[in-house]
Amino acid sequence: MAETPLVYLIAGEPSGDLLASRLMKALREKTGGNVRFAGVGGETMIENGFESLFDTSELAVMGVMEVVPSIPKIMARIRQTVDDIVAKKPAVVITVDSWSFSARVNQGLKSLKTGIPQIHYVAPQVWAWKKGRAKTCGRYIDRLLALLPHEDKYFTPYGLRVDYVGHPVVEGGSAKGDGAAFRTGNGFSPDDKVLCVLPGSRKSEIKYLLPVFEETVEALVKKFPSLKIVVPTVSTVADAVRTAVKEWKVPAVIVTGEKARYDAFAASDAALAASGTVALELAMAKVPYTIAYKLSPVSTMLAKMLIKLRFVNLINILPDKEIVKEYLLENCVPEKLTAEVERLLTDGAYRQKQIDEAAEVLKVLGAGSDRTPSERAADSVLDMIRKAEK
């Protein structure tokens, strides 16, 4: 590459922020630091020297009733992002996850015929719902980086090149936390049981899940009076989480940042989590857990109509088997969550079975491979840049 390329990254949610930050690191390593970054990103990217065009917390919404009021602001941010790309003329644009937002940015950019290569990182889950997104990807992007094997078959019929890179969760630090230091720093004894509570990274998740988790925690503390509660959160919802948890009858330690989250995992005996990438991180950390998810009544009705999957957690989806218990929508109630977490805290054989079976699934996602998913993704990006320069 003749000059220092500018890579424009767009990561609208915390899960994408984490992927993009690791991609940044891999690109720096492969180019000897001969790379620049611009775009839209979250706290982990910012911690790694990234300057975001705007605060991504504005995009952290989900569910019909939650998204509709935010549409004007989101559309304005799409226009702002496209204008910024045109002005900066990057060597490549990489949208990361968040396809609803990413698709519109890619569409806007493609309509201007700038010739800037467009990559999307994380294939939309068309095998689960909205199969039409595969065709949309073919129209608006030039290359797709997939986390899962066999996703290419959904997109290649539309002329799209798909590179399987593996799931970045397998290269993260979620399995390398310092549990002893976390316990000492928060006044927990080595014998205390610790429950990690992860209510999500979107405002709607906090709204609907935190009250259920609060009741669950209160019921568990009655059964285990010395149970310690830790609540890792992210910048997009940290203020809302602190405000809500402050009103709990049960004291809880709130932590932010990747390192603190992973230390909390290492200190925990079990976890109660919103469905999402964090569920894979818990599996990597060998923390037995259960997942939950809840939406508004209207969004729940639509989800049941549109999504035809047995499971939502990849640890269950890939083997088509419920390794981790899922409590979703109407089943997301304190009584069921309490019973499952109690079993995770007390039944050693049950805990170990989940940990062992999840470890086998993680191998399918790239755990133990000689190259990390971020390295593979970086190779694809640099290949794209080189081809565009010719």
N, C-alpha and C positions, 0 to 999 in steps of 0.2 A: 504494500500500500504506500503510495507516493507521499501522502501527507497524513496528519493525524485525523482519522475519521471521527465524525460526530455521530454517535448512536443515540437515536431518540427513543426513549422508553416510556411506555404508558402503563402504569399499574394502578388500577382504581380501587383495589381492596387489599387488606392486609395479607391474604394468601398470595396474591400476585406480587405484592411489595417484597415479600420474602424471596420468591423465585427470581425476581428482577435483581435484587441485591446480590444474589449468588452468581447470576449471570454477569453482572458488572465485575465481580471479583475474577471470574474465569477469563473474561475478555482482557482485563488488565494483565493477568498472568501470561496469557498467550501472546499479547502484543508488546510485552515489556513495558507496559504503562502507556503505550502509544495509542491512546483512545480517549475520546471525550464523551461526556454524557449530558443530555438535556431531556426535559419532558415532564411527566406527571408521576409522582411516586409518594410513598408513605414513609413511616418513621425509620424502618430499617435501611432503606435506600438513603435517606437523609443522613443517618448515622455514618454512612459510608461516603459522604462527601457530595451527595446529590442535592441539587436545588430544584424543588418542585414548582411548577407553574402556578399551582393553587393547592389548597388544602383538600386532600382526597376524602376527608370525612363527609363531604357533601355528597359523595357518590355511594356511601355505605348504606343503601336502602334496599329492601327486598319485600316482595309481596305487593299485590295490586293496590291495596288501600294505602300502602306506604309510598309507593313509587309515584302515583298520579300527582299528588301535590308538588312533587319535586321536579316534574317534567320541564317546566320553563327554565329552571336553574341549570338542570343537566344539559338541556339543548344549548344554552348559552356557553357552557363549558366545552361542549363538543366543537362549537364554532371557534371558540378561543384557541383550543388545542390545534385544530386544523390550520388556522391562521399562523400560529406560532411555528408549526412545522414548515409551512411555505416560506416564512421569513428566514428560518435558520438553515434550510436546505441541508438536512442531514444526509449521511451516506446510507442510512437505513432507518426504517421505523419499525419498532417492535412493540406490539400491543400484547399485554400479558393478562390472560384470563379475562374475567368480566366482559363476556362477549357482547352483551347488550350495549354497553358503552363503546367497546372496542370496534364493533361492527360499524357503528355510525361514524366514528372517526375514520376508519378505513374507507368507508363508502364516500365520505366527503373528500378525502384525499385522492381517491381513485378517479373521481369525477373531474378533478382538476388536471388530470393527465400530467402530473409532475415528473413521472418516470422514477421517482424514489422507490426503491424496493420496500415492500411491505410484508412483514413476517408476523404471524400470530403464534404466541407461545401458550400452550394448553388447548387441546382440541375441545370444542364444545361437546358436551356429552350427548351427542345425537343418538347414541344407542339407548338412551334413557327417555328422551323427549325432544320435541321440536326438531324432527329429522330434516326439515327444510333448511336448517342452518348449514348443513353440509354444502348445499348448492350456493348459499350466500357466501360461504368461505371461499368457494371456487371463483366467485365473481370479484370479491373485494381484496383478496390477499394473494401474495405470490408464493409463499411457502408456509407450511404449518409444522410446528414442533409439538409432537404428541408425547404425553406422559406414559401412555399405556400401549402394550403391544397389540397389534391387530386393529388399531383404530384407523389405520390407513385405508382399509377397504371401504369405509364410509365416505371418503373424500376424493380418492383417486379417480372415481368415475366422472368427476367434474373438472378433471385436468389439473388438480392441485397436487404439488409435490408434498409429501408428508415424511418428515424425519422423526423416527422414534428415538427419543433421548432418555427415557426413564423418568422416574418420579424424584424430584429434588429432595423430598423428605428423607430419602435414604442417605443423603450426604450431610444433613444438618447436624447440629449439636444437641438434638433432643435426647440422645442417649449418653451425653457426656456431662450432665449437670452434677453439681457438688451438693448432694443431699445433706451431708453432715454439716457443712458450713451453713446451709440454709436453716437447718434446725437450730443450730447454735445461735445464729444471728437473730432468730425470731423467738427465742426462748422456749423452743420445743425440746423435750427430752428425747433420747434415743428410743425410748419405749412408747412414746405417744403415737397413737394412730393419727395419720394425716390424710385428709380428703382434699383433693384438688378439684375445684369447681370452675368450669370454663363456660361462661354463658354466651359466647359468640363475639363477633366483631362488627355486627350490623346493628343499627339502632332498633330495628324491628325485632331482632333476636333478643336483645336486652329487654325490650318491652314485654314480650310474651313469655320468655323463658325464666327470667330472674324471679318472678313471683312463685313459679312452680319450684324452682331450685331452693328458694328461701324456705318454703314449707317442708321440702325434702330434708334440708339441713337441720331444721328444728326437730323433725321427727328422729333423725339419726342421732342427734346429740342427746336426746332423751334415752336412747338405747346405749349410747357410748358417751357418758358424761365428760370424759377427758379428750374427746375427739377434737382435733385441731382442723380449722378450715383455712385454706389459702385460695385466693381468687386471682389468678393471672388475667390481665386484660391488656388491651391495645389502645393506642392513642385515639382512634376513631370514636371510641365509646367510653374511654376511661372516666370522664367526668360523670357520666350517667351511672356507671357502675359504682363509683365511690359514693355518690349521693344515695343510691338505693341501698347499698350494703351497709351504710352507716346507720340505717334504720332497723337493721336486723336485730333480733333479740340475741342472736348468737354472734360473738365476736369473730371477725375474719381478717386475715392478713391479705391486703391487696398489693399486687406487684405488677410492674410494667417492664417492658423490655424483654428481648429474646433470652439473654443470659439468666435473668431472674426467673423467667418462665421455666427454663430447662432445669435450673436448680430446684425449683418447686416440684417439678416432675420427679426428680431423683429423691426428693424427701417424702414423696407421697406413697401411701399404701394402696390407694384406689382413686379413681377420678370419675366425675360426672361432667359430661361435655356436650356442647352443641355439636350437631353433625357438621363436619367440615374437615379441612386439612389437619387441624389439631388432633383429630382422632388417629391419623397415621403417625403423628409425632408421639402420641402416647404409646402406640404399639412399638415404635422404635425404642422408646425409653423403658419398655417392659413394665408399664404401669397398667394393671387390669382396670378396665373402664366400661362404662355404658354410655350410650349416646341418646340424646333427646332432641326433639324439634317441635316447634309450635308456631303457627301463623294465625293471622286474623281469620274470622269465620269465612269471609268471602275468599281469601287466598287459599284456605284449607279446601274449600269446595272445588276450586279450580285445579289445585294440585292433585286432588284425587281423580279428577277427570282426565288430566293431561299426562301424569306420570304413571307409567305401568311397570314399575320395578318391584321385585320382591324386597330389595334392600337398598339403602342409600349410602352405606359405609363401604368403601372399596375393600376393606378387609373381609367383608361378607360377599360383596358383588363378584369379585374375581373367582373365588371357589364355589360361588352360588350356595353358600352355607352360612348360617347364622353363628359365627364365631363370637361376635360381640352383640349383646342384646341391644335392640333398637326400640325406643319408645317415642313414636311419632304422632303428631297431630292429636287425635282424641285419646290416644294411649299415653300421651305425655301428661301423666298425673302423679302427684307426690307419692301415693300409696305404692304404685308399681316401681317407681324409681327408688324409693326407700328400701323395699324388699330386695331389689337387685344389688344395690350398693352394700347393704348389710351382708349379703352373701359373699360379695367380693372382698369384704373386710375380714371375713371369718372362715371361709372355706378354702383352705390352702390348695387342695387338689383342683378345685374349680378355677381358682386364680391361675395356677400354673398351666392348665390346659389351654386357657385363652392365650396366654403369653406364647406358648410353644406353637400353637396353630397360626397365630398372627405372624410369627417370625417366618414361617414357610411362605406366607403370602408376600411378605416384604421382599423375599428373594426374587419374585416375579417382577417386582417394581424396580429391580436393579440393585438391591442390597448385596454387597460383596463383590460387585463388578470391578474391573481394573480401571475403568474410567468413570468419573462422576457424571450424572445427568447434566450438570451445568457445563462441564467441559465439552460434552457432546453438543449441547445447545450453542456454545460459543463457537465451535468449529463450523456449525451450520451458518451462523451469522457472518463469520469472516469469509466463508465461501461465497455467500450472497454478495458481500461487499466487493470481493475480488472480481466476480463475474460482471457486476454492474460497472466496474471501472474499465473493462475491456471495450 
